[in-house]
């Protein structure tokens, strides 16, 4: 059927193609999957996303705390203005 170098050359080219494919992203993904670390990549990305969300929430919480402090100061000023001053009295002669 095959007379000559067809089989060894075919094997050589198939081996080179396999090496080329397996050394790339597909090979790394396959190796991670075989090693049982396929979830680690997803977990790392998920952790980075969650850290970003936590940072955003911290920033929002800081802004809310600043607004609350401002509102408390405004209410305290209104209370001070509403209270009669000591010694001045608020009785009218009338």
PyMOL commands that place a pseudoatom at each C-alpha (Angstrom):
pseudoatom trace, name=CA, resn=UNK, resi=1, chain=A, elem=C, hetatm=0, pos=[0.000, 0.000, 0.000]
pseudoatom trace, name=CA, resn=UNK, resi=2, chain=A, elem=C, hetatm=0, pos=[2.544, 2.644, 1.114]
pseudoatom trace, name=CA, resn=UNK, resi=3, chain=A, elem=C, hetatm=0, pos=[5.990, 2.257, -0.379]
pseudoatom trace, name=CA, resn=UNK, resi=4, chain=A, elem=C, hetatm=0, pos=[8.404, 4.778, 1.008]
pseudoatom trace, name=CA, resn=UNK, resi=5, chain=A, elem=C, hetatm=0, pos=[8.501, 7.623, 3.500]
pseudoatom trace, name=CA, resn=UNK, resi=6, chain=A, elem=C, hetatm=0, pos=[4.768, 8.447, 3.506]
pseudoatom trace, name=CA, resn=UNK, resi=7, chain=A, elem=C, hetatm=0, pos=[3.998, 6.900, 6.911]
pseudoatom trace, name=CA, resn=UNK, resi=8, chain=A, elem=C, hetatm=0, pos=[6.991, 8.314, 8.825]
pseudoatom trace, name=CA, resn=UNK, resi=9, chain=A, elem=C, hetatm=0, pos=[6.436, 11.742, 7.235]
pseudoatom trace, name=CA, resn=UNK, resi=10, chain=A, elem=C, hetatm=0, pos=[2.724, 11.643, 8.097]
pseudoatom trace, name=CA, resn=UNK, resi=11, chain=A, elem=C, hetatm=0, pos=[3.517, 10.722, 11.688]
pseudoatom trace, name=CA, resn=UNK, resi=12, chain=A, elem=C, hetatm=0, pos=[6.108, 13.496, 11.855]
pseudoatom trace, name=CA, resn=UNK, resi=13, chain=A, elem=C, hetatm=0, pos=[3.680, 16.145, 10.554]
pseudoatom trace, name=CA, resn=UNK, resi=14, chain=A, elem=C, hetatm=0, pos=[0.876, 14.945, 12.850]
pseudoatom trace, name=CA, resn=UNK, resi=15, chain=A, elem=C, hetatm=0, pos=[3.235, 15.048, 15.828]
pseudoatom trace, name=CA, resn=UNK, resi=16, chain=A, elem=C, hetatm=0, pos=[4.376, 18.571, 14.937]
pseudoatom trace, name=CA, resn=UNK, resi=17, chain=A, elem=C, hetatm=0, pos=[0.760, 19.728, 14.568]
pseudoatom trace, name=CA, resn=UNK, resi=18, chain=A, elem=C, hetatm=0, pos=[-0.159, 18.174, 17.924]
pseudoatom trace, name=CA, resn=UNK, resi=19, chain=A, elem=C, hetatm=0, pos=[2.800, 19.859, 19.622]
pseudoatom trace, name=CA, resn=UNK, resi=20, chain=A, elem=C, hetatm=0, pos=[1.873, 23.201, 18.059]
pseudoatom trace, name=CA, resn=UNK, resi=21, chain=A, elem=C, hetatm=0, pos=[-1.762, 22.929, 19.174]
pseudoatom trace, name=CA, resn=UNK, resi=22, chain=A, elem=C, hetatm=0, pos=[-1.048, 21.579, 22.662]
pseudoatom trace, name=CA, resn=UNK, resi=23, chain=A, elem=C, hetatm=0, pos=[1.525, 24.267, 23.459]
pseudoatom trace, name=CA, resn=UNK, resi=24, chain=A, elem=C, hetatm=0, pos=[-1.048, 27.007, 22.950]
pseudoatom trace, name=CA, resn=UNK, resi=25, chain=A, elem=C, hetatm=0, pos=[-4.081, 28.069, 24.996]
pseudoatom trace, name=CA, resn=UNK, resi=26, chain=A, elem=C, hetatm=0, pos=[-5.908, 24.853, 24.175]
pseudoatom trace, name=CA, resn=UNK, resi=27, chain=A, elem=C, hetatm=0, pos=[-3.069, 22.775, 25.602]
pseudoatom trace, name=CA, resn=UNK, resi=28, chain=A, elem=C, hetatm=0, pos=[-2.875, 24.895, 28.766]
pseudoatom trace, name=CA, resn=UNK, resi=29, chain=A, elem=C, hetatm=0, pos=[-6.633, 24.586, 29.286]
pseudoatom trace, name=CA, resn=UNK, resi=30, chain=A, elem=C, hetatm=0, pos=[-6.449, 20.849, 28.734]
pseudoatom trace, name=CA, resn=UNK, resi=31, chain=A, elem=C, hetatm=0, pos=[-3.543, 20.515, 31.170]
pseudoatom trace, name=CA, resn=UNK, resi=32, chain=A, elem=C, hetatm=0, pos=[-5.384, 22.526, 33.831]
pseudoatom trace, name=CA, resn=UNK, resi=33, chain=A, elem=C, hetatm=0, pos=[-8.483, 20.440, 33.353]
pseudoatom trace, name=CA, resn=UNK, resi=34, chain=A, elem=C, hetatm=0, pos=[-6.509, 17.208, 33.659]
pseudoatom trace, name=CA, resn=UNK, resi=35, chain=A, elem=C, hetatm=0, pos=[-4.782, 18.535, 36.778]
pseudoatom trace, name=CA, resn=UNK, resi=36, chain=A, elem=C, hetatm=0, pos=[-8.129, 19.432, 38.329]
pseudoatom trace, name=CA, resn=UNK, resi=37, chain=A, elem=C, hetatm=0, pos=[-7.481, 23.165, 38.343]
pseudoatom trace, name=CA, resn=UNK, resi=38, chain=A, elem=C, hetatm=0, pos=[-10.073, 24.167, 35.782]
pseudoatom trace, name=CA, resn=UNK, resi=39, chain=A, elem=C, hetatm=0, pos=[-12.127, 25.936, 38.445]
pseudoatom trace, name=CA, resn=UNK, resi=40, chain=A, elem=C, hetatm=0, pos=[-9.104, 27.889, 39.695]
pseudoatom trace, name=CA, resn=UNK, resi=41, chain=A, elem=C, hetatm=0, pos=[-9.042, 30.165, 36.658]
pseudoatom trace, name=CA, resn=UNK, resi=42, chain=A, elem=C, hetatm=0, pos=[-12.744, 30.852, 36.991]
pseudoatom trace, name=CA, resn=UNK, resi=43, chain=A, elem=C, hetatm=0, pos=[-12.375, 31.379, 40.727]
pseudoatom trace, name=CA, resn=UNK, resi=44, chain=A, elem=C, hetatm=0, pos=[-9.543, 33.885, 40.214]
pseudoatom trace, name=CA, resn=UNK, resi=45, chain=A, elem=C, hetatm=0, pos=[-11.601, 35.886, 37.739]
pseudoatom trace, name=CA, resn=UNK, resi=46, chain=A, elem=C, hetatm=0, pos=[-14.615, 35.706, 40.023]
pseudoatom trace, name=CA, resn=UNK, resi=47, chain=A, elem=C, hetatm=0, pos=[-12.537, 36.872, 42.996]
pseudoatom trace, name=CA, resn=UNK, resi=48, chain=A, elem=C, hetatm=0, pos=[-11.218, 39.844, 41.004]
pseudoatom trace, name=CA, resn=UNK, resi=49, chain=A, elem=C, hetatm=0, pos=[-14.763, 40.782, 39.983]
pseudoatom trace, name=CA, resn=UNK, resi=50, chain=A, elem=C, hetatm=0, pos=[-16.005, 40.490, 43.559]
pseudoatom trace, name=CA, resn=UNK, resi=51, chain=A, elem=C, hetatm=0, pos=[-13.099, 42.581, 44.854]
pseudoatom trace, name=CA, resn=UNK, resi=52, chain=A, elem=C, hetatm=0, pos=[-14.015, 45.268, 42.338]
pseudoatom trace, name=CA, resn=UNK, resi=53, chain=A, elem=C, hetatm=0, pos=[-17.613, 45.196, 43.520]
pseudoatom trace, name=CA, resn=UNK, resi=54, chain=A, elem=C, hetatm=0, pos=[-16.528, 45.391, 47.172]
pseudoatom trace, name=CA, resn=UNK, resi=55, chain=A, elem=C, hetatm=0, pos=[-14.332, 48.407, 46.384]
pseudoatom trace, name=CA, resn=UNK, resi=56, chain=A, elem=C, hetatm=0, pos=[-17.250, 50.103, 44.630]
pseudoatom trace, name=CA, resn=UNK, resi=57, chain=A, elem=C, hetatm=0, pos=[-19.534, 49.385, 47.581]
pseudoatom trace, name=CA, resn=UNK, resi=58, chain=A, elem=C, hetatm=0, pos=[-16.955, 50.774, 50.012]
pseudoatom trace, name=CA, resn=UNK, resi=59, chain=A, elem=C, hetatm=0, pos=[-16.790, 53.954, 47.959]
pseudoatom trace, name=CA, resn=UNK, resi=60, chain=A, elem=C, hetatm=0, pos=[-20.579, 54.259, 47.940]
pseudoatom trace, name=CA, resn=UNK, resi=61, chain=A, elem=C, hetatm=0, pos=[-20.732, 53.600, 51.685]
pseudoatom trace, name=CA, resn=UNK, resi=62, chain=A, elem=C, hetatm=0, pos=[-18.176, 56.336, 52.315]
pseudoatom trace, name=CA, resn=UNK, resi=63, chain=A, elem=C, hetatm=0, pos=[-20.282, 58.774, 50.286]
pseudoatom trace, name=CA, resn=UNK, resi=64, chain=A, elem=C, hetatm=0, pos=[-23.440, 57.788, 52.186]
pseudoatom trace, name=CA, resn=UNK, resi=65, chain=A, elem=C, hetatm=0, pos=[-21.650, 58.263, 55.519]
pseudoatom trace, name=CA, resn=UNK, resi=66, chain=A, elem=C, hetatm=0, pos=[-20.497, 61.727, 54.448]
pseudoatom trace, name=CA, resn=UNK, resi=67, chain=A, elem=C, hetatm=0, pos=[-24.051, 62.656, 53.447]
pseudoatom trace, name=CA, resn=UNK, resi=68, chain=A, elem=C, hetatm=0, pos=[-25.387, 61.344, 56.757]
pseudoatom trace, name=CA, resn=UNK, resi=69, chain=A, elem=C, hetatm=0, pos=[-22.828, 63.407, 58.676]
pseudoatom trace, name=CA, resn=UNK, resi=70, chain=A, elem=C, hetatm=0, pos=[-23.821, 66.493, 56.685]
pseudoatom trace, name=CA, resn=UNK, resi=71, chain=A, elem=C, hetatm=0, pos=[-27.528, 65.881, 57.347]
pseudoatom trace, name=CA, resn=UNK, resi=72, chain=A, elem=C, hetatm=0, pos=[-26.860, 65.417, 61.074]
pseudoatom trace, name=CA, resn=UNK, resi=73, chain=A, elem=C, hetatm=0, pos=[-24.950, 68.718, 61.187]
pseudoatom trace, name=CA, resn=UNK, resi=74, chain=A, elem=C, hetatm=0, pos=[-27.793, 70.511, 59.410]
pseudoatom trace, name=CA, resn=UNK, resi=75, chain=A, elem=C, hetatm=0, pos=[-30.345, 69.068, 61.852]
pseudoatom trace, name=CA, resn=UNK, resi=76, chain=A, elem=C, hetatm=0, pos=[-28.165, 70.056, 64.811]
pseudoatom trace, name=CA, resn=UNK, resi=77, chain=A, elem=C, hetatm=0, pos=[-27.983, 73.636, 63.490]
pseudoatom trace, name=CA, resn=UNK, resi=78, chain=A, elem=C, hetatm=0, pos=[-31.764, 73.757, 63.119]
pseudoatom trace, name=CA, resn=UNK, resi=79, chain=A, elem=C, hetatm=0, pos=[-32.181, 72.505, 66.693]
pseudoatom trace, name=CA, resn=UNK, resi=80, chain=A, elem=C, hetatm=0, pos=[-29.780, 75.161, 67.977]
pseudoatom trace, name=CA, resn=UNK, resi=81, chain=A, elem=C, hetatm=0, pos=[-31.715, 77.894, 66.187]
pseudoatom trace, name=CA, resn=UNK, resi=82, chain=A, elem=C, hetatm=0, pos=[-35.054, 76.615, 67.469]
pseudoatom trace, name=CA, resn=UNK, resi=83, chain=A, elem=C, hetatm=0, pos=[-33.978, 76.578, 71.129]
pseudoatom trace, name=CA, resn=UNK, resi=84, chain=A, elem=C, hetatm=0, pos=[-34.389, 79.855, 73.047]
pseudoatom trace, name=CA, resn=UNK, resi=85, chain=A, elem=C, hetatm=0, pos=[-31.133, 81.413, 74.119]
pseudoatom trace, name=CA, resn=UNK, resi=86, chain=A, elem=C, hetatm=0, pos=[-30.311, 81.130, 77.818]
pseudoatom trace, name=CA, resn=UNK, resi=87, chain=A, elem=C, hetatm=0, pos=[-30.503, 84.444, 79.672]
pseudoatom trace, name=CA, resn=UNK, resi=88, chain=A, elem=C, hetatm=0, pos=[-32.306, 86.242, 76.858]
pseudoatom trace, name=CA, resn=UNK, resi=89, chain=A, elem=C, hetatm=0, pos=[-35.689, 84.790, 77.679]
pseudoatom trace, name=CA, resn=UNK, resi=90, chain=A, elem=C, hetatm=0, pos=[-38.499, 84.557, 75.226]
pseudoatom trace, name=CA, resn=UNK, resi=91, chain=A, elem=C, hetatm=0, pos=[-41.255, 86.160, 77.264]
pseudoatom trace, name=CA, resn=UNK, resi=92, chain=A, elem=C, hetatm=0, pos=[-42.963, 89.077, 75.609]
pseudoatom trace, name=CA, resn=UNK, resi=93, chain=A, elem=C, hetatm=0, pos=[-44.568, 91.836, 77.494]
pseudoatom trace, name=CA, resn=UNK, resi=94, chain=A, elem=C, hetatm=0, pos=[-47.834, 91.997, 75.972]
for i in range(1, 94): cmd.bond("trace and resi %d" % i, "trace and resi %d" % (i + 1))
show_as sticks, trace
zoom trace
